[in-house]
């Protein structure tokens, strides 16, 4: 076991998470032949790890949702146990959007010769997208006082998945474009729409109250 103590709270990180990740990636390799891949060759491991969202993309039932949930859980972990509050959390979340976009574009470009133009197992784009509306939330302010309810994280996740699946307002056009960046771009636009919608909902809720 690995023990971390942050702000007096002990977080237990079990080794079986790494075992599960290894098993998921190994399973994705073993199942390559029957998933419409372009080649029987194995893709490089590092792009697989990042591209599949640390293995969440090999989840057989809704890999995009699995990647989005993982990204939301990472954000919740930073907010609840990481000791990161207020604008610092927002800045870090935006940094995650930028970093995952860059890494995701690179990883996708590496995986496309093996898995096709827009492989469903690549979910780092969903992770980048859902972090956009989450970047607007502040569960705790700089003084540690409660600000945004945790339920807003669920709202952000649901709104992003809606725009990612329905693909309105130009998202589908981006989705049809070729190239590794456009695999990321449609989800980023979906994240922007989710953020705008969430702001509107928050304004309406505040007005009703």
C-alpha positions as CSV (number, residue, x, y, z in Angstrom):
1,X,0.0,0.0,0.0
2,X,1.0,3.6,-0.5
3,X,-0.1,6.1,2.1
4,X,-0.6,9.8,1.5
5,X,-1.5,12.3,4.2
6,X,-3.0,15.6,2.8
7,X,-4.6,18.1,5.2
8,X,-4.9,15.5,7.9
9,X,-6.9,13.1,5.7
10,X,-5.4,9.7,4.9
11,X,-5.9,8.4,1.3
12,X,-5.4,4.7,0.7
13,X,-4.2,3.9,-2.8
14,X,-4.4,0.2,-3.5
15,X,-2.0,-1.6,-5.8
16,X,-4.9,-3.4,-7.4
17,X,-5.6,-0.3,-9.4
18,X,-2.3,-0.7,-11.3
19,X,-3.1,-4.4,-11.7
20,X,-6.5,-3.6,-13.2
21,X,-4.9,-1.0,-15.5
22,X,-2.3,-3.6,-16.7
23,X,-5.0,-6.2,-17.2
24,X,-7.2,-3.8,-19.2
25,X,-4.4,-2.7,-21.5
26,X,-3.4,-6.4,-22.0
27,X,-7.0,-7.3,-22.8
28,X,-7.1,-4.4,-25.3
29,X,-4.0,-5.9,-27.0
30,X,-5.4,-9.4,-27.0
31,X,-8.8,-8.3,-28.5
32,X,-7.3,-6.2,-31.2
33,X,-8.0,-8.6,-34.1
34,X,-11.8,-8.6,-33.7
35,X,-12.3,-4.8,-33.3
36,X,-11.7,-3.6,-36.8
37,X,-8.1,-2.5,-36.4
38,X,-6.0,-1.6,-39.4
39,X,-3.1,-3.9,-38.5
40,X,-2.3,-6.8,-36.2
41,X,0.8,-5.0,-34.9
42,X,0.7,-3.7,-31.4
43,X,0.6,0.1,-30.9
44,X,3.2,1.8,-28.7
45,X,2.4,1.4,-25.0
46,X,2.6,5.1,-23.9
47,X,0.1,6.4,-26.4
48,X,-2.2,3.5,-25.4
49,X,-2.0,4.5,-21.7
50,X,-2.7,8.1,-22.3
51,X,-5.1,7.7,-25.2
52,X,-7.3,5.2,-23.4
53,X,-7.5,7.4,-20.3
54,X,-5.4,5.1,-18.2
55,X,-7.4,2.1,-19.4
56,X,-10.9,3.5,-19.0
57,X,-11.3,3.5,-22.8
58,X,-11.3,-0.3,-22.9
59,X,-14.5,-0.4,-20.9
60,X,-16.9,-2.2,-23.3
61,X,-20.1,-0.4,-22.4
62,X,-19.7,3.3,-23.1
63,X,-16.0,4.0,-23.0
64,X,-16.5,7.7,-23.6
65,X,-18.7,7.9,-20.5
66,X,-16.1,5.8,-18.5
67,X,-13.4,8.3,-19.5
68,X,-15.6,11.3,-18.6
69,X,-16.4,9.8,-15.2
70,X,-12.7,9.1,-14.5
71,X,-11.8,12.7,-15.4
72,X,-14.6,13.9,-13.1
73,X,-13.3,11.7,-10.2
74,X,-9.8,13.1,-10.7
75,X,-11.2,16.6,-10.5
76,X,-13.2,15.7,-7.4
77,X,-10.1,14.2,-5.8
78,X,-8.1,17.4,-6.4
79,X,-11.0,19.5,-4.9
80,X,-11.8,17.3,-1.9
81,X,-8.5,15.8,-0.9
82,X,-5.8,17.7,-2.8
83,X,-6.0,20.9,-0.8
84,X,-6.6,22.9,-3.9
85,X,-9.3,25.6,-3.6
86,X,-10.7,28.6,-5.4
87,X,-8.9,30.0,-8.4
88,X,-6.1,27.6,-7.9
89,X,-8.4,24.7,-8.7
90,X,-9.8,26.5,-11.7
91,X,-6.3,27.3,-13.0
92,X,-5.2,23.7,-12.5
93,X,-8.3,22.3,-14.3
94,X,-7.7,24.6,-17.3
95,X,-4.1,23.4,-17.3
96,X,-5.4,19.9,-17.4
97,X,-7.5,20.8,-20.4
98,X,-4.5,22.2,-22.3
99,X,-2.2,19.4,-21.3
100,X,-4.6,16.6,-22.2
101,X,-5.4,18.3,-25.5
102,X,-1.7,18.3,-26.4
103,X,-1.0,14.8,-25.2
104,X,-4.3,13.6,-26.6
105,X,-3.5,14.9,-30.1
106,X,-0.1,13.3,-30.0
107,X,-1.4,9.9,-28.6
108,X,-4.3,9.8,-31.2
109,X,-1.9,10.5,-34.0
110,X,0.2,7.6,-32.8
111,X,-2.8,5.2,-32.5
112,X,-4.6,6.1,-35.7
113,X,-2.4,3.8,-37.9
114,X,-3.3,0.9,-35.7
115,X,-6.9,1.6,-34.5
116,X,-8.4,3.8,-37.2
117,X,-9.3,7.5,-37.6
118,X,-11.4,7.9,-34.5
119,X,-11.1,4.8,-32.3
120,X,-13.7,4.5,-29.5
121,X,-11.0,3.4,-27.1
122,X,-9.3,6.8,-27.2
123,X,-11.1,8.7,-24.5
124,X,-8.6,11.4,-23.5
125,X,-10.7,13.7,-25.7
126,X,-13.7,13.1,-23.4
127,X,-11.5,13.8,-20.4
128,X,-10.3,17.1,-21.8
129,X,-13.9,18.0,-22.7
130,X,-15.5,17.4,-19.3
131,X,-12.8,19.4,-17.5
132,X,-13.9,22.5,-19.3
133,X,-17.3,22.9,-17.5
134,X,-15.7,21.6,-14.3
135,X,-13.1,24.4,-14.5
136,X,-15.9,26.9,-13.8
137,X,-16.8,25.3,-10.4
138,X,-15.3,26.2,-7.0
139,X,-16.4,23.7,-4.3
140,X,-14.4,25.7,-1.7
141,X,-13.2,29.3,-1.8
142,X,-9.7,30.4,-0.9
143,X,-10.7,30.4,2.8
144,X,-12.0,26.9,2.7
145,X,-15.6,27.8,2.9
146,X,-18.2,25.8,0.8
147,X,-19.1,27.6,-2.4
148,X,-20.5,25.4,-5.3
149,X,-22.4,22.3,-4.3
150,X,-20.8,19.0,-5.4
151,X,-24.0,18.3,-7.4
152,X,-22.8,20.8,-10.0
153,X,-20.0,18.3,-10.9
154,X,-22.7,15.8,-11.8
155,X,-24.5,18.5,-13.8
156,X,-21.3,19.3,-15.7
157,X,-20.7,15.6,-16.5
158,X,-24.3,15.1,-17.7
159,X,-24.3,18.2,-19.9
160,X,-21.0,17.3,-21.4
161,X,-22.1,13.8,-22.3
162,X,-25.3,15.2,-23.8
163,X,-23.4,17.5,-26.2
164,X,-20.8,14.8,-26.9
165,X,-23.4,12.3,-27.9
166,X,-25.9,14.5,-29.7
167,X,-23.2,16.7,-31.3
168,X,-25.3,19.8,-32.1
169,X,-24.2,23.3,-33.3
170,X,-21.1,22.4,-35.3
171,X,-19.8,19.6,-33.1
172,X,-20.7,17.0,-35.7
173,X,-18.9,18.9,-38.4
174,X,-15.7,18.9,-36.4
175,X,-16.3,15.2,-35.6
176,X,-16.3,14.4,-39.4
177,X,-13.0,16.2,-40.0
178,X,-9.9,14.2,-40.5
179,X,-6.8,14.4,-38.3
180,X,-5.8,13.7,-34.7
181,X,-6.6,17.2,-33.5
182,X,-10.2,17.1,-34.7
183,X,-10.7,13.9,-32.6
184,X,-10.0,16.2,-29.7
185,X,-11.7,19.4,-31.1
186,X,-15.3,18.1,-31.2
187,X,-15.1,17.2,-27.5
188,X,-13.6,20.5,-26.6
189,X,-16.4,22.3,-28.3
190,X,-18.9,20.1,-26.5
191,X,-17.2,21.0,-23.3
192,X,-17.6,24.7,-24.1
193,X,-21.3,24.3,-24.8
194,X,-21.7,22.3,-21.6
195,X,-19.9,25.2,-19.7
196,X,-22.2,27.8,-21.2
197,X,-25.3,25.8,-20.5
198,X,-24.2,25.2,-16.9
199,X,-23.7,28.9,-16.4
200,X,-27.2,29.6,-17.7
201,X,-28.6,27.0,-15.4
202,X,-26.8,28.5,-12.4
203,X,-28.1,31.9,-13.2
204,X,-31.7,30.6,-13.5
205,X,-31.3,28.7,-10.2
206,X,-30.0,31.8,-8.4
207,X,-32.8,33.9,-9.8
208,X,-35.5,31.4,-8.8
209,X,-34.1,31.3,-5.2
